[in-house]
Amino acid sequence: MQKLLTTKDLALAIGVSESSLRRWTNSGAIATSRTPGGHRRIPLSEAIRFIRDTHATILKPEILGLADVALESDPGHGAQAAQSLYAALADGDAERARGQIVSLYLGGTSVAGLCDGPICLAMQRIGELWHQDCQGILVEHRATDVCIGAISAIRQMLPETPKDAPLAMGATPPDDPYLLPSAMAASVLVEAGWRETNFGPQVPLDLLADAARVRGASLVWLSISSVDDAAKLRKGVRKLAYQLSGIAVSLAIGGRAAGELAAARIPNVQPMQSMAELGAFARGARR
């Protein structure tokens, strides 16, 4: 169940009067529900939407369940945000890195925008550190964990997905150990209003086809960041695409190593160049 706030809670969190909050709820600017006793309650996702839309300043993040995140008052934008995030991740400062990512989201950046922008750019640089020092591998693993944690925190702020929403499921293929891209795809799909099942890294492709059929998925995603045997993976991807085509399921393929593996000639295959493109496709498919 999603966290519910009183009007006093939200007023304290963003530093306004409770009477102002009541005016906004009365006007419909903030959607509320009612308890059996008739008291107003504001779903956390609605409070977050209002904060993002109005660029309100959060003074007491603990009220919103963000006590463990040191929110950044100005995390920057574009290259500046990516540089700041890279510095925090490279330093191993998990709290600062999470705070920057969550602050960018609260400031209005979409989940897809975070994934395509500062997270992607920072992690690309983190991934190059091992060329200079083998300790860079440890830094990358830690940074991956921090970014997944931040995305998970944001997931808790998204509106609850309706139980009748379409289902997407996905993973990375065998021999691809990368956790973060598939986790990002899952969160982008939730932002687009889908239910999701992320099976994580190194999943046999035949199992994905079986799971989609048994569970009634409408979309399968495949995140490809690392390829050991291109010919073998290409064959597996084409087989998966045809299996999904037989049950009218689309296959979204993306990732830095996807390339020609996207099998663009197969009608149900949707090559994705970015998380924003995945989100746009998912929203269109849902409509």
TIRODO-536615 format. One record per residue (C-alpha): residue number from 1; z, x, y. Coordinates in nm, 3 decimals. Layout:
   n      zz      xx      yy
 NUM       Z       X       Y
...
END
This chain:
   n      zz      xx      yy
   1   0.000   0.000   0.000
   2  -0.089   0.126   0.346
   3   0.191   0.208   0.589
   4   0.263  -0.073   0.837
   5   0.391  -0.011   1.190
   6   0.577  -0.234   1.431
   7   0.459  -0.258   1.790
   8   0.765  -0.051   1.884
   9   0.665   0.217   1.633
  10   0.317   0.260   1.777
  11   0.444   0.242   2.135
  12   0.686   0.527   2.065
  13   0.422   0.727   1.880
  14   0.179   0.729   2.174
  15   0.431   0.711   2.458
  16   0.358   0.368   2.607
  17   0.577   0.064   2.668
  18   0.624  -0.194   2.397
  19   0.509  -0.461   2.641
  20   0.176  -0.279   2.678
  21   0.140  -0.273   2.299
  22   0.207  -0.646   2.281
  23  -0.060  -0.712   2.545
  24  -0.312  -0.512   2.345
  25  -0.227  -0.695   2.025
  26  -0.241  -1.031   2.204
  27  -0.586  -0.950   2.343
  28  -0.716  -0.839   2.004
  29  -0.759  -0.476   2.108
  30  -0.530  -0.391   1.815
  31  -0.557  -0.600   1.500
  32  -0.228  -0.703   1.342
  33  -0.099  -0.890   1.042
  34   0.212  -1.106   1.021
  35   0.516  -1.081   0.796
  36   0.642  -1.400   0.625
  37   0.889  -1.418   0.913
  38   0.611  -1.409   1.172
  39   0.661  -1.051   1.295
  40   0.359  -0.842   1.391
  41   0.267  -0.541   1.181
  42  -0.008  -0.287   1.251
  43  -0.176  -0.114   0.956
  44  -0.176   0.264   0.996
  45  -0.557   0.272   0.976
  46  -0.579   0.026   1.267
  47  -0.333   0.233   1.471
  48  -0.543   0.543   1.401
  49  -0.863   0.359   1.499
  50  -0.705   0.258   1.830
  51  -0.585   0.614   1.894
  52  -0.931   0.754   1.819
  53  -1.112   0.495   2.030
  54  -0.883   0.530   2.331
  55  -0.812   0.905   2.298
  56  -0.441   0.828   2.316
  57  -0.200   1.121   2.302
  58   0.033   1.128   2.002
  59   0.382   1.224   2.115
  60   0.572   1.149   1.794
  61   0.347   1.224   1.497
  62   0.632   1.172   1.249
  63   0.612   0.796   1.313
  64   0.256   0.806   1.182
  65   0.356   1.009   0.877
  66   0.234   1.336   1.029
  67   0.568   1.512   1.058
  68   0.443   1.809   0.855
  69   0.132   1.858   1.070
  70   0.157   2.051   1.395
  71  -0.107   1.862   1.591
  72  -0.316   2.068   1.831
  73  -0.330   1.926   2.183
  74  -0.674   2.081   2.235
  75  -0.840   2.206   1.916
  76  -1.166   2.267   2.102
  77  -1.517   2.158   2.013
  78  -1.821   2.298   1.838
  79  -1.817   2.673   1.789
  80  -1.475   2.701   1.956
  81  -1.319   2.460   1.704
  82  -1.482   2.644   1.414
  83  -1.356   2.980   1.544
  84  -1.002   2.848   1.590
  85  -1.002   2.701   1.240
  86  -1.139   3.022   1.092
  87  -0.864   3.224   1.261
  88  -0.592   2.993   1.127
  89  -0.735   2.998   0.774
  90  -0.787   3.374   0.773
  91  -0.427   3.423   0.892
  92  -0.300   3.197   0.615
  93  -0.145   2.962   0.873
  94  -0.176   2.639   0.677
  95   0.017   2.423   0.923
  96  -0.196   2.532   1.219
  97  -0.520   2.484   1.025
  98  -0.422   2.137   0.905
  99  -0.312   2.048   1.255
 100  -0.648   2.148   1.398
 101  -0.845   1.947   1.143
 102  -0.630   1.636   1.176
 103  -0.629   1.664   1.558
 104  -1.008   1.676   1.563
 105  -1.018   1.360   1.354
 106  -0.764   1.182   1.576
 107  -0.972   1.289   1.875
 108  -1.272   1.099   1.744
 109  -1.460   1.337   1.513
 110  -1.576   1.164   1.195
 111  -1.493   1.293   0.848
 112  -1.858   1.388   0.806
 113  -1.852   1.564   1.142
 114  -1.550   1.767   1.036
 115  -1.713   1.862   0.708
 116  -2.050   1.958   0.857
 117  -1.893   2.125   1.160
 118  -1.571   2.326   1.183
 119  -1.475   2.315   0.814
 120  -1.819   2.420   0.691
 121  -1.860   2.692   0.953
 122  -1.510   2.832   0.906
 123  -1.533   2.830   0.527
 124  -1.871   3.003   0.533
 125  -1.710   3.292   0.718
 126  -1.406   3.287   0.490
 127  -1.638   3.305   0.190
 128  -1.785   3.633   0.318
 129  -1.453   3.815   0.343
 130  -1.455   3.930  -0.019
 131  -1.758   4.150   0.060
 132  -1.524   4.359   0.276
 133  -1.205   4.336   0.071
 134  -1.137   4.182  -0.271
 135  -0.829   4.017  -0.115
 136  -1.080   3.787   0.052
 137  -1.098   3.593  -0.274
 138  -0.732   3.499  -0.235
 139  -0.789   3.402   0.127
 140  -1.076   3.176   0.025
 141  -0.873   3.004  -0.246
 142  -0.588   2.944  -0.004
 143  -0.823   2.817   0.268
 144  -0.985   2.578   0.021
 145  -0.647   2.434  -0.070
 146  -0.554   2.392   0.298
 147  -0.879   2.213   0.382
 148  -0.846   1.980   0.084
 149  -0.492   1.901   0.195
 150  -0.608   1.818   0.548
 151  -0.886   1.595   0.419
 152  -0.635   1.420   0.191
 153  -0.411   1.355   0.492
 154  -0.703   1.200   0.678
 155  -0.788   0.988   0.376
 156  -0.449   0.819   0.415
 157  -0.551   0.712   0.766
 158  -0.876   0.544   0.663
 159  -0.891   0.166   0.614
 160  -0.826   0.046   0.263
 161  -1.150   0.011   0.068
 162  -1.212  -0.346  -0.049
 163  -1.178  -0.392  -0.424
 164  -1.531  -0.535  -0.439
 165  -1.684  -0.238  -0.253
 166  -1.952  -0.044  -0.444
 167  -1.835   0.249  -0.653
 168  -1.957   0.607  -0.617
 169  -1.863   0.888  -0.849
 170  -1.951   1.253  -0.857
 171  -1.872   1.612  -0.937
 172  -2.011   1.962  -0.944
 173  -2.227   2.066  -1.242
 174  -2.125   2.304  -1.520
 175  -2.063   2.664  -1.403
 176  -1.998   2.545  -1.045
 177  -1.625   2.596  -0.972
 178  -1.622   2.489  -0.606
 179  -1.365   2.217  -0.530
 180  -1.409   2.153  -0.161
 181  -1.768   2.018  -0.132
 182  -1.716   1.741  -0.386
 183  -1.382   1.647  -0.226
 184  -1.556   1.627   0.111
 185  -1.831   1.405  -0.031
 186  -1.570   1.171  -0.175
 187  -1.395   1.134   0.160
 188  -1.722   1.080   0.348
 189  -1.806   0.798   0.106
 190  -1.465   0.637   0.160
 191  -1.526   0.657   0.535
 192  -1.855   0.473   0.471
 193  -1.668   0.192   0.294
 194  -1.718   0.288  -0.073
 195  -1.474   0.325  -0.358
 196  -1.497   0.670  -0.513
 197  -1.410   0.870  -0.822
 198  -1.429   1.245  -0.778
 199  -1.434   1.423  -1.114
 200  -1.415   1.766  -0.950
 201  -1.577   2.089  -1.066
 202  -1.774   2.190  -1.373
 203  -1.850   1.850  -1.525
 204  -2.112   1.810  -1.803
 205  -2.392   1.600  -1.658
 206  -2.421   1.371  -1.961
 207  -2.063   1.263  -1.900
 208  -2.150   1.160  -1.545
 209  -2.429   0.935  -1.669
 210  -2.197   0.776  -1.927
 211  -1.920   0.723  -1.672
 212  -2.159   0.561  -1.424
 213  -2.279   0.317  -1.690
 214  -1.933   0.230  -1.823
 215  -1.765   0.195  -1.485
 216  -2.048   0.021  -1.303
 217  -2.116   0.282  -1.036
 218  -2.390   0.226  -0.780
 219  -2.415   0.589  -0.668
 220  -2.357   0.928  -0.828
 221  -2.330   1.244  -0.620
 222  -2.380   1.600  -0.737
 223  -2.257   1.888  -0.522
 224  -2.428   2.217  -0.608
 225  -2.283   2.531  -0.452
 226  -2.338   2.784  -0.731
 227  -2.617   2.818  -0.991
 228  -2.605   3.055  -1.288
 229  -2.910   2.932  -1.482
 230  -3.151   2.751  -1.249
 231  -3.392   2.642  -1.522
 232  -3.116   2.494  -1.738
 233  -2.955   2.314  -1.444
 234  -3.291   2.182  -1.322
 235  -3.352   2.032  -1.667
 236  -3.004   1.879  -1.672
 237  -3.042   1.730  -1.325
 238  -3.375   1.570  -1.411
 239  -3.229   1.424  -1.731
 240  -2.931   1.286  -1.536
 241  -3.163   1.135  -1.275
 242  -3.370   0.955  -1.537
 243  -3.058   0.832  -1.718
 244  -2.927   0.688  -1.392
 245  -3.266   0.542  -1.304
 246  -3.246   0.335  -1.622
 247  -2.932   0.162  -1.494
 248  -3.049   0.137  -1.130
 249  -2.807   0.401  -0.999
 250  -2.900   0.640  -0.717
 251  -2.832   1.013  -0.747
 252  -2.739   1.196  -0.427
 253  -2.777   1.573  -0.453
 254  -2.664   1.825  -0.194
 255  -2.496   2.158  -0.145
 256  -2.592   2.504  -0.035
 257  -2.753   2.588  -0.371
 258  -2.923   2.252  -0.434
 259  -3.268   2.357  -0.315
 260  -3.546   2.236  -0.544
 261  -3.286   2.112  -0.794
 262  -3.282   1.792  -0.592
 263  -3.582   1.677  -0.798
 264  -3.721   1.488  -0.501
 265  -4.014   1.341  -0.698
 266  -3.783   1.114  -0.897
 267  -3.753   0.782  -0.710
 268  -3.378   0.734  -0.747
 269  -3.292   1.089  -0.631
 270  -3.169   1.125  -0.272
 271  -3.162   1.485  -0.147
 272  -2.886   1.532   0.113
 273  -2.892   1.803   0.378
 274  -2.550   1.725   0.523
 275  -2.240   1.512   0.484
 276  -2.355   1.307   0.783
 277  -2.675   1.227   0.595
 278  -2.472   1.125   0.289
 279  -2.257   0.897   0.502
 280  -2.558   0.738   0.670
 281  -2.727   0.677   0.335
 282  -2.408   0.527   0.190
 283  -2.364   0.291   0.483
 284  -2.725   0.180   0.459
 285  -2.706   0.133   0.083
 286  -2.390  -0.074   0.118
 287  -2.557  -0.305   0.368
END
